[in-house]
Amino acid sequence: MTLHTNSVWSVVFAPDGRTLASSSTDGTVRLWDLDPQARLAAICRPRAGLDARELAALLPGVPASELPRAAARAHRG
């Protein structure tokens, strides 16, 4: 994932509610996938061994009861 290298100028949600676009004074525009499953798939590797606390830190706002199932689904691909 490539981050902005300067101040973020603006952010806007796409109509689907699952994508966020941000623009920066570094002259770039970035698209961010806000889907928890896609985010898990991007950050988790099979057998990564992330515990519930680590998953909660990586996926703020996802209910704790959903974290283990979401991680398992992401690992299966």
Residue frames as a rotation matrix with the C-alpha (Angstrom) as fourth column:
MET 1
0.585 0.811 0.000 0.00
0.811 -0.585 0.000 0.00
0.000 0.000 -1.000 0.00
THR 2
-0.528 -0.723 0.445 1.34
0.718 -0.660 -0.220 3.41
0.453 0.203 0.868 -0.93
LEU 3
0.235 0.563 -0.793 0.51
0.878 -0.472 -0.075 6.26
-0.417 -0.678 -0.605 1.41
HIS 4
0.854 0.044 0.518 0.46
0.272 -0.887 -0.373 9.97
0.443 0.459 -0.770 0.72
THR 5
-0.046 -0.956 -0.291 3.79
0.946 0.052 -0.321 11.67
0.322 -0.290 0.901 1.30
ASN 6
-0.926 -0.165 0.338 2.31
0.077 -0.962 -0.260 15.08
0.369 -0.215 0.904 2.19
SER 7
-0.743 0.668 0.033 -0.82
-0.291 -0.278 -0.916 16.59
-0.603 -0.690 0.401 3.72
VAL 8
-0.567 0.683 0.461 -4.19
0.818 0.535 0.214 15.18
-0.100 0.498 -0.861 2.67
TRP 9
-0.982 0.186 0.031 -6.27
-0.171 -0.948 0.270 17.85
0.080 0.260 0.962 0.98
SER 10
-0.151 0.987 0.061 -9.64
-0.988 -0.149 -0.036 16.13
-0.027 -0.066 0.997 0.69
VAL 11
-0.963 -0.006 0.269 -11.48
-0.019 0.999 -0.046 12.84
-0.268 -0.049 -0.962 1.09
VAL 12
-0.214 0.934 -0.287 -14.72
-0.975 -0.224 -0.004 11.60
-0.068 0.279 0.958 -0.45
PHE 13
-0.387 0.202 0.900 -16.71
-0.135 0.953 -0.271 8.37
-0.912 -0.226 -0.341 -0.26
ALA 14
-0.956 0.144 -0.254 -17.68
-0.223 0.200 0.954 6.64
0.188 0.969 -0.159 -3.48
PRO 15
-0.144 0.988 0.051 -21.41
-0.910 -0.152 0.386 6.02
0.389 0.010 0.921 -3.99
ASP 16
0.151 0.191 -0.970 -20.89
-0.034 0.981 0.188 2.34
0.988 0.005 0.155 -3.08
GLY 17
0.753 0.156 0.640 -19.85
-0.584 -0.292 0.758 3.39
0.305 -0.944 -0.129 0.45
ARG 18
0.894 -0.425 0.142 -16.97
0.306 0.810 0.500 0.92
-0.328 -0.404 0.854 0.37
THR 19
0.078 -0.881 0.467 -14.33
0.959 -0.062 -0.277 3.05
0.273 0.470 0.839 -1.32
LEU 20
0.730 0.016 -0.683 -12.73
0.327 -0.886 0.329 6.26
-0.600 -0.463 -0.652 -0.12
ALA 21
0.389 -0.629 0.673 -10.73
0.751 -0.207 -0.627 8.58
0.534 0.749 0.392 -2.37
SER 22
0.637 -0.264 -0.725 -8.15
0.436 -0.652 0.621 10.93
-0.636 -0.711 -0.299 -0.90
SER 23
0.617 -0.498 0.609 -6.12
0.485 -0.370 -0.793 13.65
0.620 0.785 0.013 -2.58
SER 24
0.477 -0.578 -0.662 -2.94
0.748 -0.130 0.651 15.16
-0.462 -0.806 0.370 -1.27
THR 25
0.826 -0.285 -0.485 -0.75
-0.367 -0.927 -0.080 18.18
-0.427 0.244 -0.871 -1.71
ASP 26
-0.237 -0.913 0.332 1.85
-0.186 0.378 0.907 15.68
-0.954 0.153 -0.259 -2.98
GLY 27
-0.376 0.153 -0.914 -0.17
-0.901 -0.292 0.321 15.60
-0.218 0.944 0.247 -6.22
THR 28
-0.948 0.013 -0.318 -1.56
-0.084 0.954 0.289 12.09
0.307 0.300 -0.903 -5.77
VAL 29
0.070 0.968 0.241 -5.02
-0.975 0.016 0.220 10.60
0.209 -0.251 0.945 -5.45
ARG 30
-0.935 -0.353 -0.038 -5.40
-0.328 0.901 -0.283 7.31
0.134 -0.252 -0.958 -3.57
LEU 31
0.136 0.963 -0.233 -8.32
-0.671 0.262 0.693 4.88
0.729 0.062 0.682 -3.49
TRP 32
-0.803 -0.348 0.484 -8.92
-0.596 0.427 -0.680 3.01
0.030 -0.835 -0.550 -0.25
ASP 33
-0.249 0.697 -0.673 -10.99
-0.074 0.679 0.730 -0.17
0.966 0.232 -0.118 -0.06
LEU 34
-0.456 0.140 0.879 -13.05
-0.852 -0.354 -0.385 0.04
0.257 -0.925 0.281 3.13
ASP 35
0.575 0.659 -0.485 -14.46
-0.519 0.752 0.406 -3.49
0.632 0.018 0.775 2.88
PRO 36
0.387 -0.447 0.807 -13.27
-0.847 0.174 0.503 -5.38
-0.365 -0.878 -0.311 6.00
GLN 37
0.770 -0.087 0.633 -12.90
0.176 0.981 -0.080 -8.64
-0.614 0.172 0.770 4.07
ALA 38
0.796 -0.503 0.335 -10.76
0.316 -0.126 -0.940 -7.03
0.516 0.855 0.059 1.40
ARG 39
0.471 -0.627 0.620 -8.70
-0.759 -0.647 -0.077 -5.31
0.449 -0.434 -0.781 4.06
LEU 40
0.563 -0.224 0.796 -8.15
-0.502 0.672 0.544 -8.60
-0.656 -0.706 0.266 5.87
ALA 41
0.857 -0.208 0.471 -7.10
0.458 0.726 -0.513 -10.31
-0.235 0.656 0.718 2.67
ALA 42
0.694 -0.602 0.396 -4.59
-0.023 -0.568 -0.823 -7.54
0.720 0.562 -0.408 2.00
ILE 43
0.217 -0.627 0.748 -2.99
-0.877 -0.462 -0.133 -7.59
0.429 -0.627 -0.650 5.45
CYS 44
0.407 -0.010 0.913 -3.28
-0.648 0.701 0.297 -11.21
-0.643 -0.713 0.279 6.55
ARG 45
-0.315 -0.517 -0.796 -1.11
-0.860 0.510 0.009 -13.99
0.401 0.688 -0.605 5.26
PRO 46
0.596 0.506 -0.623 -2.11
-0.237 0.853 0.466 -17.64
0.767 -0.130 0.628 5.66
ARG 47
0.528 -0.298 -0.795 -1.13
0.742 0.618 0.261 -18.89
0.414 -0.727 0.548 9.09
ALA 48
-0.019 -0.531 0.847 -0.09
-0.025 -0.847 -0.531 -15.40
0.999 -0.032 0.003 10.14
GLY 49
-0.278 -0.076 -0.958 -1.17
0.835 0.475 -0.280 -16.26
0.476 -0.877 -0.069 13.66
LEU 50
-0.688 0.105 0.718 -2.83
-0.244 -0.965 -0.092 -12.93
0.684 -0.239 0.690 14.37
ASP 51
-0.718 0.472 -0.512 -4.72
0.695 0.440 -0.569 -13.04
-0.043 -0.764 -0.644 17.64
ALA 52
0.249 0.958 0.144 -8.01
0.952 -0.269 0.146 -11.26
0.179 0.101 -0.979 18.35
ARG 53
0.430 -0.152 -0.890 -6.25
0.429 -0.833 0.350 -8.22
-0.794 -0.533 -0.293 19.84
GLU 54
-0.660 -0.739 -0.138 -4.07
0.174 -0.329 0.928 -7.78
-0.731 0.588 0.346 16.75
LEU 55
-0.553 0.537 0.637 -7.05
0.808 0.159 0.568 -8.24
0.204 0.829 -0.522 14.42
ALA 56
0.492 0.775 -0.397 -9.05
0.851 -0.524 0.032 -5.67
-0.183 -0.354 -0.917 16.39
ALA 57
0.039 -0.562 -0.826 -6.20
0.184 -0.809 0.559 -3.17
-0.982 -0.174 0.072 16.03
LEU 58
-0.885 -0.432 0.177 -6.01
0.212 -0.034 0.977 -3.78
-0.416 0.901 0.121 12.29
LEU 59
-0.590 0.760 0.273 -9.79
0.455 0.033 0.890 -3.68
0.667 0.649 -0.366 11.78
PRO 60
-0.941 0.262 -0.215 -11.22
0.065 -0.484 -0.873 -1.05
-0.333 -0.835 0.438 14.11
GLY 61
-0.425 0.867 -0.261 -15.00
-0.869 -0.471 -0.153 -1.05
-0.255 0.162 0.953 14.13
VAL 62
-0.195 0.345 -0.918 -15.41
-0.432 0.810 0.396 -4.71
0.880 0.474 -0.009 13.19
PRO 63
0.617 0.499 0.609 -17.30
-0.754 0.153 0.638 -6.46
0.225 -0.853 0.471 16.01
ALA 64
-0.322 -0.816 0.480 -15.04
-0.917 0.394 0.056 -8.74
-0.235 -0.422 -0.876 18.06
SER 65
0.133 0.454 0.881 -17.37
-0.239 0.877 -0.416 -11.67
-0.962 -0.155 0.226 17.43
GLU 66
0.959 0.266 -0.093 -16.77
-0.130 0.125 -0.984 -11.29
-0.250 0.956 0.155 13.66
LEU 67
0.344 -0.907 -0.243 -12.96
-0.913 -0.384 0.141 -11.09
-0.221 0.174 -0.960 13.76
PRO 68
-0.371 -0.562 0.739 -12.12
-0.363 0.821 0.441 -14.82
-0.854 -0.105 -0.509 13.90
ARG 69
0.337 0.574 0.746 -14.60
0.510 0.555 -0.657 -15.72
-0.792 0.602 -0.105 11.15
ALA 70
0.939 -0.002 -0.344 -13.48
-0.249 -0.696 -0.673 -12.81
-0.238 0.718 -0.654 8.98
ALA 71
0.038 -0.999 -0.036 -9.84
-0.888 -0.050 0.456 -13.82
-0.458 0.015 -0.889 9.37
ALA 72
-0.285 -0.101 0.953 -10.62
0.051 0.991 0.120 -17.45
-0.957 0.083 -0.277 8.50
ARG 73
0.711 0.609 0.352 -12.53
0.413 0.044 -0.910 -16.40
-0.569 0.792 -0.220 5.37
ALA 74
0.742 -0.496 -0.450 -9.66
-0.639 -0.725 -0.255 -14.16
-0.200 0.477 -0.856 4.29
HIS 75
-0.238 -0.884 0.403 -7.16
-0.671 0.450 0.590 -16.99
-0.702 -0.130 -0.700 4.73
ARG 76
0.029 0.329 0.944 -9.24
0.403 0.860 -0.312 -19.31
-0.915 0.389 -0.107 2.56
GLY 77
-0.913 -0.356 -0.198 -9.19
0.009 -0.503 0.864 -16.65
-0.407 0.788 0.463 -0.19
